[in-house]
Amino acid sequence: MNALSQPPPLKISEAKIVSSLRISVFTKPDFFTPNTAPPSRSDPLIYSRFTGGATVPERRRMSGAAMATSNVDATDDRIARIASTIRVIPDFPKPGILFQDITTLLLDPKAFKDTIDLFVERYKDKNINVIAGIEARGFIFGPPIALAIGAKFVPMRKPKKLPGEVISEEYSLEYGTDIMEMHVGAVQPGENAVIVDDLIATGGTLNAAISLLGRVGVTVVECACVIELKELKGREKLGDNPLFVLVSET
């Protein structure tokens, strides 16, 4: 793993920050071509999302992710800028939880634009028809990506939030189950989708979204997140489904 220089920790007066930030590079499998059949989705679904996160040890570092393709510079200084705007708030919303707060990223127009631009650069001209955003923070990043690449945005919502006829996918939580829903007719068989969320923790919601789209004949080209909590191994639960992240917690 190649490491770049470490920027100074973010100082936020409103909250105690428990992690410093650094940038590093790691490799990723290439994502599917649009004509590739969807992979197996037999992995068990385990879900914990108090923060876009779960109870994990408190010492954390954030690192910028490498790009899976050679047409993006993995040392791009935009990654460091994005990482430096994300604050980590301990014991929210309950003790033992580290909250990965992207609202501070949204307060920085340049970092927010950098985030969207990096995703757009990756997915433009890739025959992506659908950007599927997971409630709720996938609704922040997904629509501007969809507009920029000329794709439609499809919200993947919690139960009883969509007014029309829905198709549902039940999936496992850490303690129980939950349901994800999408409007019937929002996507069509043969379309190519990217699933967008702010963070991957255990991988449960992304897996549910992959399964839901696959049931109606959509090929999931890739999942895209701003942050990855590597210790929770959500990437492993996605199986062969490709994952692209900008900032990785190590």
C-alpha positions in Angstrom: 0.0 0.0 0.0 1.4 3.3 -1.0 1.0 6.2 1.4 0.9 9.9 0.8 1.7 12.6 3.3 -0.7 13.0 6.2 -2.7 16.2 6.4 -3.4 17.8 9.7 -6.5 16.6 11.7 -9.7 18.4 11.1 -10.5 20.7 14.0 -14.2 21.1 14.7 -15.3 23.1 17.8 -18.8 21.5 18.0 -17.6 17.9 18.4 -14.7 15.9 19.6 -12.8 14.4 16.7 -11.4 11.0 17.4 -9.5 10.3 14.2 -6.9 11.9 12.1 -6.8 11.6 8.3 -4.3 10.2 5.9 -4.4 9.2 2.3 -3.4 5.8 0.9 -3.9 3.7 -2.2 -5.4 0.2 -2.6 -6.4 -1.8 -5.6 -9.9 -2.9 -6.6 -11.4 -5.4 -9.1 -12.6 -3.9 -12.3 -16.4 -3.4 -12.3 -18.7 -5.3 -14.6 -19.1 -4.5 -18.2 -22.8 -3.8 -19.0 -23.2 -7.1 -20.8 -21.9 -9.2 -17.9 -24.5 -11.2 -16.1 -25.3 -10.2 -12.5 -23.2 -12.2 -10.0 -24.5 -14.6 -7.3 -26.3 -12.9 -4.5 -26.3 -15.8 -2.0 -24.2 -14.0 0.7 -26.0 -13.6 4.0 -27.2 -10.0 4.7 -26.1 -8.5 7.9 -27.0 -4.9 8.6 -26.1 -2.3 11.1 -26.6 1.4 10.3 -26.8 3.8 13.2 -24.3 6.1 11.5 -23.8 4.6 8.3 -21.7 2.6 10.7 -21.7 0.1 13.5 -20.1 -0.4 16.9 -16.4 -0.5 16.2 -13.2 0.2 18.0 -12.6 3.9 18.6 -9.2 4.5 17.0 -9.7 5.3 13.4 -7.9 6.7 10.4 -9.4 7.8 7.1 -7.6 7.1 3.8 -8.4 8.0 0.2 -9.2 5.1 -2.1 -7.4 4.2 -5.2 -9.4 4.0 -8.4 -10.0 0.6 -10.0 -9.1 1.9 -13.4 -6.0 3.6 -14.7 -7.8 6.6 -16.2 -8.1 8.2 -12.7 -5.1 9.5 -10.8 -5.1 7.7 -7.4 -2.9 10.5 -6.0 -5.5 13.2 -6.9 -5.4 15.9 -4.3 -9.2 16.0 -4.4 -9.2 12.8 -2.3 -7.3 14.4 0.5 -9.6 17.4 0.4 -12.7 15.2 0.7 -11.2 13.1 3.5 -10.3 16.2 5.5 -13.9 17.5 5.5 -15.4 14.4 7.1 -15.7 14.5 10.9 -16.1 11.6 13.2 -18.3 12.0 16.2 -18.0 9.4 19.0 -21.0 8.0 20.9 -23.7 9.2 18.5 -26.5 8.3 18.3 -25.6 6.0 21.2 -22.5 5.0 23.2 -20.0 3.0 21.2 -21.0 4.3 17.8 -18.6 6.4 15.8 -20.7 8.7 13.5 -19.2 9.4 10.1 -20.6 12.9 9.6 -20.7 14.0 5.9 -22.6 17.2 6.7 -19.2 18.9 7.1 -18.3 17.8 3.6 -21.5 19.3 2.3 -20.6 22.6 4.0 -17.5 22.8 1.8 -18.7 23.5 -1.8 -15.3 22.6 -3.3 -15.1 19.3 -1.5 -18.7 18.5 -2.3 -18.1 19.3 -6.0 -14.9 17.2 -6.0 -16.9 14.2 -4.6 -19.5 14.4 -7.3 -16.9 15.1 -10.0 -14.9 12.0 -9.1 -18.0 9.8 -9.5 -19.1 11.5 -12.7 -15.6 11.0 -14.2 -15.8 7.3 -13.4 -19.3 6.7 -14.8 -19.7 9.0 -17.7 -19.8 7.3 -21.1 -20.2 3.9 -19.5 -23.8 3.3 -20.7 -25.2 3.7 -17.2 -29.0 4.2 -17.3 -29.8 4.2 -13.6 -28.3 5.8 -10.5 -30.1 4.1 -7.6 -29.7 6.0 -4.4 -30.1 4.4 -1.0 -32.1 6.3 1.6 -31.2 8.7 2.9 -27.7 10.0 2.1 -27.7 8.3 -1.2 -30.3 10.9 -2.1 -27.7 13.6 -1.6 -25.0 12.2 -3.9 -27.0 10.3 -6.4 -29.1 13.0 -8.1 -26.2 15.2 -9.2 -24.3 12.2 -10.5 -27.4 11.1 -12.5 -27.9 14.5 -14.0 -24.3 14.9 -15.0 -24.1 11.5 -16.8 -27.6 11.6 -18.3 -29.1 8.8 -16.2 -32.3 8.6 -14.3 -32.3 8.7 -10.5 -34.2 5.9 -8.7 -34.7 6.2 -4.9 -34.4 3.0 -2.9 -36.6 3.7 0.1 -37.6 2.4 3.5 -41.0 0.8 3.9 -44.2 2.8 3.3 -42.4 5.9 2.0 -43.2 5.5 -1.7 -46.8 6.3 -2.8 -47.1 4.0 -5.8 -47.0 0.2 -6.3 -43.6 -1.1 -5.0 -41.4 -4.1 -5.2 -39.8 -5.0 -1.9 -36.7 -6.8 -0.6 -36.4 -8.0 3.0 -32.9 -8.2 4.4 -31.2 -9.0 7.7 -30.3 -6.5 10.4 -27.9 -7.0 13.3 -31.0 -7.6 15.4 -33.9 -8.5 13.1 -34.9 -7.6 9.5 -35.8 -4.6 7.4 -37.3 -3.9 4.0 -36.1 -1.8 1.0 -38.6 -0.7 -1.6 -38.6 0.7 -5.1 -41.4 1.8 -7.4 -42.6 -0.8 -9.9 -41.7 0.4 -13.4 -38.9 2.7 -12.1 -36.3 0.5 -13.9 -36.5 -1.7 -16.9 -35.0 -5.1 -17.7 -31.6 -4.8 -19.4 -30.8 -1.4 -17.9 -27.4 -0.8 -16.2 -27.3 0.7 -12.7 -24.8 2.1 -10.2 -26.0 2.0 -6.6 -24.9 5.1 -4.6 -24.7 5.5 -0.8 -22.6 7.7 1.5 -21.0 4.7 3.3 -20.5 1.0 3.3 -20.3 -0.6 6.7 -21.5 -4.3 6.9 -22.8 -4.2 3.3 -26.3 -5.2 4.1 -28.2 -2.4 2.4 -26.0 -2.5 -0.7 -26.6 -6.2 -1.0 -30.4 -5.7 -0.6 -30.3 -3.0 -3.4 -28.3 -5.3 -5.7 -30.8 -8.1 -5.1 -33.8 -5.9 -5.6 -32.5 -4.5 -8.9 -31.4 -7.9 -10.1 -34.9 -9.3 -9.5 -36.3 -7.0 -12.2 -33.5 -7.7 -14.7 -31.2 -4.7 -14.1 -27.4 -5.2 -14.2 -25.7 -3.6 -11.3 -22.4 -2.3 -12.8 -21.0 -1.1 -9.5 -21.7 0.1 -6.0 -20.3 3.6 -5.2 -19.8 5.1 -1.7 -18.0 8.0 -0.3 -16.7 6.2 2.8 -15.8 2.6 3.5 -15.5 1.2 7.1 -13.0 -1.5 6.1 -12.9 -3.3 9.5 -16.6 -4.2 9.1 -15.8 -6.1 5.9 -18.8 -5.0 4.0 -16.8 -5.4 0.8 -16.6 -9.1 1.4 -20.3 -9.5 1.8 -20.8 -8.0 -1.6 -19.1 -11.0 -3.1 -18.2 -10.4 -6.7 -20.2 -7.2 -6.9 -17.7 -4.3 -7.5 -17.3 -1.5 -5.0 -15.8 1.9 -5.6 -15.1 4.2 -2.6 -13.3 7.5 -2.3 -12.3 7.5 1.4 -11.5 4.3 3.4 -11.2 4.0 7.1 -8.2 1.9 8.2 
